[in-house]
Amino acid sequence: MGFPNRVTPKRSLGQNFLINPGLIKKIITVVLNSDPKHITEIGPGKGAFTEEFYATTIPMILIEKDFNFTQILQDNYRGTQVHNIDFLDFELNNFNTTYFGSLPFNKSKDIIYKIISSPTFNNPAFFIIQKEVAEKYSSKNVNPLSLIREIYSNFEILFDIKAGNFRPKPNVTTSLVKFTPHRKSWNVNVKDLELLIKKSFKYPRKTLKNNLKSYNLSKEIAGKRPAQLLLSNYVSILKNS
């Protein structure tokens, strides 16, 4: 199966395609080791990963915004659902799926949030994203992205991918990452918790007594900056306010 030469990547859609066959197989193996029963691939493009998944006969849904690729994906992968839509506009309704995709850098955070905050996030999800962004999801670096991610999932950077493995070649290093639902209950409204975190970091260098004037803060917490708190601290603030 292949794509005609006339179909070229569009920078406007953040299309950078992995061209290293060995690395593609390595990533496929990582995903398959999670024993997926169904796969939703975001932005399959030319189908480098799709080809490998298709060979396993695991049911798939392909979400591809670029109409030119959509038509060819439909022809190449008979029996597979192919949707020509922006993933952010796609209704998530498969509760047994494993999400996977090499995500456009400018939309990766929105795509990931939509997935991990969804009731359909029941299996590990795997993404290729910008390394700099991947590091922000880590609990080692307290920031809004890491805290909101922690509400919904565990997180792991599996390995980095050098820019030379892509065409067109991006200006950054990327990482394969894994988000795993953790089933924790915080006993608060998670949307209120997200809002509290965002308010706390509106002025990240100021202390919380300046950022959270409408909340009930202990003296110890009031004098700290937002990056000095753990998620459990934010949960306590919400419960006590």
Buried (B, 14 or more C-beta within 10 A) or exposed (E): EEBEEEBEBEEEBBBBBBBBEEBBEBBBEBBBEBEBEBBBBBBBBBBBBBBBBBEEEBBBBBBBBBEBBBBBBBEBBEEBEBBBEBBEEBEBEBEEBBBBBBBBBEBBBEBBBBBBBBEBBBBBBBBBBBBEBBBBBBEEEBBBBBBBBBBBBBBBBBEEBEBEBBBEEBEBBBBBBBBBBEEEEBEBEBEEBBEBBEBBBEEEEBBBBEBBEEBEBEEEBBEBBBBEBEBEBBBBBBEEE
